[in-house]
Amino acid sequence: MSKSAIWELGLVISLHSIGLNVFKLNCNQLFLKRNQIKDMDIMMSEL
């Protein structure tokens, strides 16, 4: 493998892992928001 091919592969892998981390963060935020909405629904129904 040439040096540039290895470098490109490293770049692709790092971009991929960054993308996965961003995806996970977005999923976690959506999950938290959903739970907050549920909590608000519960509080509203108790009023």
N, CA, C and O atoms as a CHARMM CRD file, in Angstrom:
* protein
*
  188
    1    1 MET  N      0.84400  -1.20300   0.00000 PROA 1      0.00000
    2    1 MET  CA     0.00000   0.00000   0.00000 PROA 1      0.00000
    3    1 MET  C      0.87400   1.24600   0.00000 PROA 1      0.00000
    4    1 MET  O      1.87300   1.31600   0.71600 PROA 1      0.00000
    5    2 SER  N      0.49600   2.20900  -0.79400 PROA 2      0.00000
    6    2 SER  CA     1.26600   3.45800  -0.81600 PROA 2      0.00000
    7    2 SER  C      0.90300   4.31000   0.38900 PROA 2      0.00000
    8    2 SER  O     -0.12300   4.10700   1.03700 PROA 2      0.00000
    9    3 LYS  N      1.77800   5.27100   0.66800 PROA 3      0.00000
   10    3 LYS  CA     1.55600   6.11500   1.84200 PROA 3      0.00000
   11    3 LYS  C      0.26300   6.90600   1.71300 PROA 3      0.00000
   12    3 LYS  O     -0.46800   7.07200   2.69000 PROA 3      0.00000
   13    4 SER  N     -0.02100   7.39500   0.50700 PROA 4      0.00000
   14    4 SER  CA    -1.23000   8.20700   0.32800 PROA 4      0.00000
   15    4 SER  C     -2.48900   7.36500   0.51100 PROA 4      0.00000
   16    4 SER  O     -3.49800   7.85500   1.01800 PROA 4      0.00000
   17    5 ALA  N     -2.43000   6.10300   0.10000 PROA 5      0.00000
   18    5 ALA  CA    -3.59100   5.22300   0.26600 PROA 5      0.00000
   19    5 ALA  C     -3.85100   4.97400   1.74800 PROA 5      0.00000
   20    5 ALA  O     -4.99900   4.97200   2.19400 PROA 5      0.00000
   21    6 ILE  N     -2.77900   4.76400   2.50400 PROA 6      0.00000
   22    6 ILE  CA    -2.91800   4.55900   3.95000 PROA 6      0.00000
   23    6 ILE  C     -3.49600   5.81600   4.59100 PROA 6      0.00000
   24    6 ILE  O     -4.36400   5.74100   5.46000 PROA 6      0.00000
   25    7 TRP  N     -3.00000   6.97800   4.14600 PROA 7      0.00000
   26    7 TRP  CA    -3.46500   8.24900   4.69800 PROA 7      0.00000
   27    7 TRP  C     -4.95000   8.43600   4.39900 PROA 7      0.00000
   28    7 TRP  O     -5.72100   8.85300   5.26300 PROA 7      0.00000
   29    8 GLU  N     -5.34400   8.11800   3.14800 PROA 8      0.00000
   30    8 GLU  CA    -6.75800   8.25000   2.76500 PROA 8      0.00000
   31    8 GLU  C     -7.63000   7.31700   3.59000 PROA 8      0.00000
   32    8 GLU  O     -8.72000   7.68500   4.02700 PROA 8      0.00000
   33    9 LEU  N     -7.13300   6.10600   3.79600 PROA 9      0.00000
   34    9 LEU  CA    -7.88600   5.13100   4.58600 PROA 9      0.00000
   35    9 LEU  C     -8.06800   5.64600   6.00900 PROA 9      0.00000
   36    9 LEU  O     -9.15500   5.54900   6.58000 PROA 9      0.00000
   37   10 GLY  N     -6.99500   6.19400   6.57800 PROA 10     0.00000
   38   10 GLY  CA    -7.07300   6.76300   7.92700 PROA 10     0.00000
   39   10 GLY  C     -8.08200   7.89100   7.99000 PROA 10     0.00000
   40   10 GLY  O     -8.84000   8.00900   8.95300 PROA 10     0.00000
   41   11 LEU  N     -8.08600   8.72100   6.95400 PROA 11     0.00000
   42   11 LEU  CA    -9.01200   9.85300   6.89900 PROA 11     0.00000
   43   11 LEU  C    -10.45300   9.35000   6.85100 PROA 11     0.00000
   44   11 LEU  O    -11.32300   9.84800   7.56500 PROA 11     0.00000
   45   12 VAL  N    -10.69100   8.35400   5.99400 PROA 12     0.00000
   46   12 VAL  CA   -12.03900   7.78900   5.86600 PROA 12     0.00000
   47   12 VAL  C    -12.50100   7.20600   7.19600 PROA 12     0.00000
   48   12 VAL  O    -13.63600   7.42000   7.62100 PROA 12     0.00000
   49   13 ILE  N    -11.59700   6.46100   7.85300 PROA 13     0.00000
   50   13 ILE  CA   -11.95600   5.83400   9.13100 PROA 13     0.00000
   51   13 ILE  C    -12.25900   6.89300  10.18600 PROA 13     0.00000
   52   13 ILE  O    -13.22600   6.76300  10.93600 PROA 13     0.00000
   53   14 SER  N    -11.43300   7.94400  10.24800 PROA 14     0.00000
   54   14 SER  CA   -11.66300   8.97200  11.26800 PROA 14     0.00000
   55   14 SER  C    -12.95200   9.74100  10.98500 PROA 14     0.00000
   56   14 SER  O    -13.69900  10.06800  11.90700 PROA 14     0.00000
   57   15 LEU  N    -13.21100  10.02700   9.71000 PROA 15     0.00000
   58   15 LEU  CA   -14.46400  10.70400   9.36200 PROA 15     0.00000
   59   15 LEU  C    -15.65100   9.82900   9.72800 PROA 15     0.00000
   60   15 LEU  O    -16.66700  10.31600  10.22300 PROA 15     0.00000
   61   16 HSD  N    -15.51200   8.53300   9.48100 PROA 16     0.00000
   62   16 HSD  CA   -16.57500   7.58200   9.78300 PROA 16     0.00000
   63   16 HSD  C    -16.87100   7.57100  11.28000 PROA 16     0.00000
   64   16 HSD  O    -18.03100   7.59500  11.69100 PROA 16     0.00000
   65   17 SER  N    -15.80900   7.53500  12.09200 PROA 17     0.00000
   66   17 SER  CA   -16.02200   7.47400  13.54300 PROA 17     0.00000
   67   17 SER  C    -16.58800   8.79100  14.05700 PROA 17     0.00000
   68   17 SER  O    -17.38500   8.79900  14.99500 PROA 17     0.00000
   69   18 ILE  N    -16.17700   9.91700  13.44300 PROA 18     0.00000
   70   18 ILE  CA   -16.75700  11.20600  13.83600 PROA 18     0.00000
   71   18 ILE  C    -18.24600  11.19800  13.50400 PROA 18     0.00000
   72   18 ILE  O    -19.07400  11.62900  14.30700 PROA 18     0.00000
   73   19 GLY  N    -18.57500  10.70300  12.31300 PROA 19     0.00000
   74   19 GLY  CA   -19.97300  10.62600  11.90100 PROA 19     0.00000
   75   19 GLY  C    -20.79500   9.77100  12.85200 PROA 19     0.00000
   76   19 GLY  O    -21.92000  10.12700  13.20500 PROA 19     0.00000
   77   20 LEU  N    -20.22800   8.63900  13.26700 PROA 20     0.00000
   78   20 LEU  CA   -20.93000   7.75500  14.20000 PROA 20     0.00000
   79   20 LEU  C    -21.14800   8.44300  15.53300 PROA 20     0.00000
   80   20 LEU  O    -22.22200   8.33100  16.12500 PROA 20     0.00000
   81   21 ASN  N    -20.12400   9.16400  16.01700 PROA 21     0.00000
   82   21 ASN  CA   -20.25100   9.85200  17.30200 PROA 21     0.00000
   83   21 ASN  C    -21.32200  10.92900  17.22900 PROA 21     0.00000
   84   21 ASN  O    -22.11000  11.08700  18.16200 PROA 21     0.00000
   85   22 VAL  N    -21.35500  11.67200  16.12400 PROA 22     0.00000
   86   22 VAL  CA   -22.38000  12.70700  15.95200 PROA 22     0.00000
   87   22 VAL  C    -23.75900  12.06500  15.92200 PROA 22     0.00000
   88   22 VAL  O    -24.70500  12.56800  16.52700 PROA 22     0.00000
   89   23 PHE  N    -23.86000  10.94600  15.20800 PROA 23     0.00000
   90   23 PHE  CA   -25.12600  10.22400  15.11900 PROA 23     0.00000
   91   23 PHE  C    -25.59000   9.77400  16.50300 PROA 23     0.00000
   92   23 PHE  O    -26.76400   9.91100  16.84800 PROA 23     0.00000
   93   24 LYS  N    -24.64500   9.22800  17.30200 PROA 24     0.00000
   94   24 LYS  CA   -24.98300   8.77700  18.65600 PROA 24     0.00000
   95   24 LYS  C    -25.43700   9.94300  19.51400 PROA 24     0.00000
   96   24 LYS  O    -26.40400   9.83000  20.26700 PROA 24     0.00000
   97   25 LEU  N    -24.72700  11.08100  19.39900 PROA 25     0.00000
   98   25 LEU  CA   -25.09600  12.26000  20.18200 PROA 25     0.00000
   99   25 LEU  C    -26.50500  12.70800  19.81900 PROA 25     0.00000
  100   25 LEU  O    -27.30800  13.01500  20.70100 PROA 25     0.00000
  101   26 ASN  N    -26.80800  12.74600  18.52600 PROA 26     0.00000
  102   26 ASN  CA   -28.13600  13.15900  18.09000 PROA 26     0.00000
  103   26 ASN  C    -29.20200  12.21500  18.62100 PROA 26     0.00000
  104   26 ASN  O    -30.26400  12.65600  19.05900 PROA 26     0.00000
  105   27 CYS  N    -28.92000  10.91700  18.58200 PROA 27     0.00000
  106   27 CYS  CA   -29.87300   9.92900  19.09600 PROA 27     0.00000
  107   27 CYS  C    -30.09500  10.13400  20.58800 PROA 27     0.00000
  108   27 CYS  O    -31.22800  10.08600  21.06500 PROA 27     0.00000
  109   28 ASN  N    -29.00700  10.36300  21.32500 PROA 28     0.00000
  110   28 ASN  CA   -29.12600  10.57700  22.76300 PROA 28     0.00000
  111   28 ASN  C    -29.95300  11.82200  23.05300 PROA 28     0.00000
  112   28 ASN  O    -30.78400  11.81800  23.96100 PROA 28     0.00000
  113   29 GLN  N    -29.72800  12.89600  22.28100 PROA 29     0.00000
  114   29 GLN  CA   -30.48200  14.12700  22.50700 PROA 29     0.00000
  115   29 GLN  C    -31.95900  13.91400  22.21900 PROA 29     0.00000
  116   29 GLN  O    -32.81800  14.38700  22.96400 PROA 29     0.00000
  117   30 LEU  N    -32.25500  13.20000  21.13500 PROA 30     0.00000
  118   30 LEU  CA   -33.64900  12.91100  20.81300 PROA 30     0.00000
  119   30 LEU  C    -34.29400  12.09700  21.92000 PROA 30     0.00000
  120   30 LEU  O    -35.43500  12.35300  22.30800 PROA 30     0.00000
  121   31 PHE  N    -33.55800  11.11300  22.42900 PROA 31     0.00000
  122   31 PHE  CA   -34.06700  10.25300  23.49200 PROA 31     0.00000
  123   31 PHE  C    -34.34700  11.08000  24.74000 PROA 31     0.00000
  124   31 PHE  O    -35.38800  10.91400  25.37600 PROA 31     0.00000
  125   32 LEU  N    -33.40800  11.98300  25.09800 PROA 32     0.00000
  126   32 LEU  CA   -33.59000  12.83200  26.27500 PROA 32     0.00000
  127   32 LEU  C    -34.79900  13.73200  26.09100 PROA 32     0.00000
  128   32 LEU  O    -35.59300  13.90800  27.01500 PROA 32     0.00000
  129   33 LYS  N    -34.94300  14.30700  24.89300 PROA 33     0.00000
  130   33 LYS  CA   -36.07800  15.19000  24.63400 PROA 33     0.00000
  131   33 LYS  C    -37.38100  14.42600  24.77800 PROA 33     0.00000
  132   33 LYS  O    -38.34900  14.92200  25.35500 PROA 33     0.00000
  133   34 ARG  N    -37.39200  13.19900  24.24000 PROA 34     0.00000
  134   34 ARG  CA   -38.60500  12.38900  24.32400 PROA 34     0.00000
  135   34 ARG  C    -38.96000  12.11400  25.77200 PROA 34     0.00000
  136   34 ARG  O    -40.13100  12.16900  26.14900 PROA 34     0.00000
  137   35 ASN  N    -37.94800  11.81500  26.59100 PROA 35     0.00000
  138   35 ASN  CA   -38.19900  11.55500  28.00700 PROA 35     0.00000
  139   35 ASN  C    -38.69800  12.81000  28.70500 PROA 35     0.00000
  140   35 ASN  O    -39.57800  12.73500  29.56300 PROA 35     0.00000
  141   36 GLN  N    -38.14000  13.97400  28.34100 PROA 36     0.00000
  142   36 GLN  CA   -38.58600  15.22500  28.95300 PROA 36     0.00000
  143   36 GLN  C    -40.04600  15.48000  28.60700 PROA 36     0.00000
  144   36 GLN  O    -40.83000  15.90600  29.45500 PROA 36     0.00000
  145   37 ILE  N    -40.40500  15.21500  27.35000 PROA 37     0.00000
  146   37 ILE  CA   -41.79200  15.41700  26.93100 PROA 37     0.00000
  147   37 ILE  C    -42.70500  14.47700  27.71000 PROA 37     0.00000
  148   37 ILE  O    -43.79200  14.87000  28.13500 PROA 37     0.00000
  149   38 LYS  N    -42.26200  13.23200  27.89600 PROA 38     0.00000
  150   38 LYS  CA   -43.05400  12.26500  28.66900 PROA 38     0.00000
  151   38 LYS  C    -43.26300  12.77500  30.08800 PROA 38     0.00000
  152   38 LYS  O    -44.37600  12.74200  30.61100 PROA 38     0.00000
  153   39 ASP  N    -42.16800  13.25300  30.71700 PROA 39     0.00000
  154   39 ASP  CA   -42.26400  13.77800  32.07800 PROA 39     0.00000
  155   39 ASP  C    -43.24500  14.93600  32.12800 PROA 39     0.00000
  156   39 ASP  O    -44.03600  15.04200  33.06500 PROA 39     0.00000
  157   40 MET  N    -43.20000  15.81500  31.11400 PROA 40     0.00000
  158   40 MET  CA   -44.11300  16.95700  31.08800 PROA 40     0.00000
  159   40 MET  C    -45.54700  16.48300  30.94200 PROA 40     0.00000
  160   40 MET  O    -46.45100  17.02800  31.57500 PROA 40     0.00000
  161   41 ASP  N    -45.76300  15.46600  30.10800 PROA 41     0.00000
  162   41 ASP  CA   -47.10700  14.90900  29.94100 PROA 41     0.00000
  163   41 ASP  C    -47.62700  14.37600  31.26800 PROA 41     0.00000
  164   41 ASP  O    -48.78400  14.59100  31.62900 PROA 41     0.00000
  165   42 ILE  N    -46.75000  13.67400  31.99500 PROA 42     0.00000
  166   42 ILE  CA   -47.14300  13.11300  33.28900 PROA 42     0.00000
  167   42 ILE  C    -47.49900  14.24200  34.25300 PROA 42     0.00000
  168   42 ILE  O    -48.50700  14.16900  34.95600 PROA 42     0.00000
  169   43 MET  N    -46.67000  15.28500  34.28300 PROA 43     0.00000
  170   43 MET  CA   -46.93600  16.40900  35.18900 PROA 43     0.00000
  171   43 MET  C    -48.23500  17.10000  34.81200 PROA 43     0.00000
  172   43 MET  O    -49.00400  17.49700  35.68700 PROA 43     0.00000
  173   44 MET  N    -48.48600  17.24900  33.51100 PROA 44     0.00000
  174   44 MET  CA   -49.71000  17.91000  33.06800 PROA 44     0.00000
  175   44 MET  C    -50.93500  17.09300  33.47000 PROA 44     0.00000
  176   44 MET  O    -51.94700  17.64900  33.89600 PROA 44     0.00000
  177   45 SER  N    -50.83700  15.77900  33.33300 PROA 45     0.00000
  178   45 SER  CA   -51.98900  14.93900  33.64600 PROA 45     0.00000
  179   45 SER  C    -52.24600  14.90400  35.15000 PROA 45     0.00000
  180   45 SER  O    -53.36000  14.62100  35.59100 PROA 45     0.00000
  181   46 GLU  N    -51.19100  15.19900  35.94600 PROA 46     0.00000
  182   46 GLU  CA   -51.37900  15.20000  37.39800 PROA 46     0.00000
  183   46 GLU  C    -52.01200  16.50300  37.87900 PROA 46     0.00000
  184   46 GLU  O    -52.58200  16.56100  38.96800 PROA 46     0.00000
  185   47 LEU  N    -51.90500  17.55400  37.05000 PROA 47     0.00000
  186   47 LEU  CA   -52.45400  18.85400  37.47000 PROA 47     0.00000
  187   47 LEU  C    -53.97200  18.83000  37.52300 PROA 47     0.00000
  188   47 LEU  O    -54.59400  19.83800  37.85600 PROA 47     0.00000
